[in-house]
Amino acid sequence: MKIVRYVDAAGAIHLACRHPDGSLERLAGDLFGALEPTGERATAHRVLAPLEPRAILCIGLNYRRHAAETGAAIPTWPVLFMKVPGAVQHPEAPILLPTTAPSHQVDYEGELAVVIGRTCRNVPRSEALGVVLGYTCANDVSARDWQKQSQLGGGQWCRGKSFDTFAPLGPCLVTTAAIPDPQALRLQTRLNGETVQAASTADMIFPVAAIIEFLSASTTLAAGTVILTGTPSGVGMAADPPRWLRRGDTVEVEIEGIGVLRNPVQEESTPDQAR
């Protein structure tokens, strides 16, 4: 099932099933409980990210060619960092280039995102896919100067990954029944229509089940936790010359069986004051 979270014309938020012909049927119930078709045709005024994550856990250096292009050694264990849940952005909504905490090296990273469906802990690899609700597309947008350069504070991974809008998710959540093997998906990222990343999730160093086993060890993963599983080669940082995101760009992340996550790029406007 492809589950879409959307806003209707009255401003109410609903869940719907997207049928093969593209039509939407409203669903009743809870994303982490029982969902039932209503038979009611739905019209989305605006498509939202599939969920509001409880946490966003991210794995770095999880494709061999990406590790090679950055000059990094193949890790022995999954490399963990985090994004704040407030960084989530919706499909078709803009990625905002930071201006108050300025970055001039904002990069794209197309990724497969895993949504944990039930609270779990100490999950063995053999049972790990059983705690997954489904999968969606993600863009691990990264301010490389904050992430990498010491003059901005020194290795600020979470800072460089957690600016507002730096975690686009969508356009839908595809349940595990429709994607029985998350290691057999084609992933592409396009920048202004040009393919810049193209890979198979089969190339992951640590597959989804191994990541869940690692992250859940002595650690509770709440239902609604989103796991970003790493990006393949082709990031802007590794291009010659580097290709940083600029105002007016459009980034698309497409994953086989899920769809296309599309976001334009704009600059942050006058910052909000404390409220």
Secondary structure, 3 states (H helix, E strand, C coil): CEEEEEECCCCCEEEEEECCCCCEEEEEECCCCCEEEEEEEECCCEEECCCCCCEEEEEECCEHHHHHHCCCCCCCCCEEEEECHHHEECCCCCEEECCCCCCCCEECCEEEEEEECCCECCCCHHHHHHHEEEEEEEECCEEHHHHHCHHHCCCCHHHHHCCCCCEEEEEEEEECCCCCCCCCCEEEEEECCEEEEEEEHHHECCCHHHHHHHHHCCCCECCCEEEECCCCCCCHHHCCCCCCCCCCCEEEEEECCCEEEEEEEEECCCCCCCC
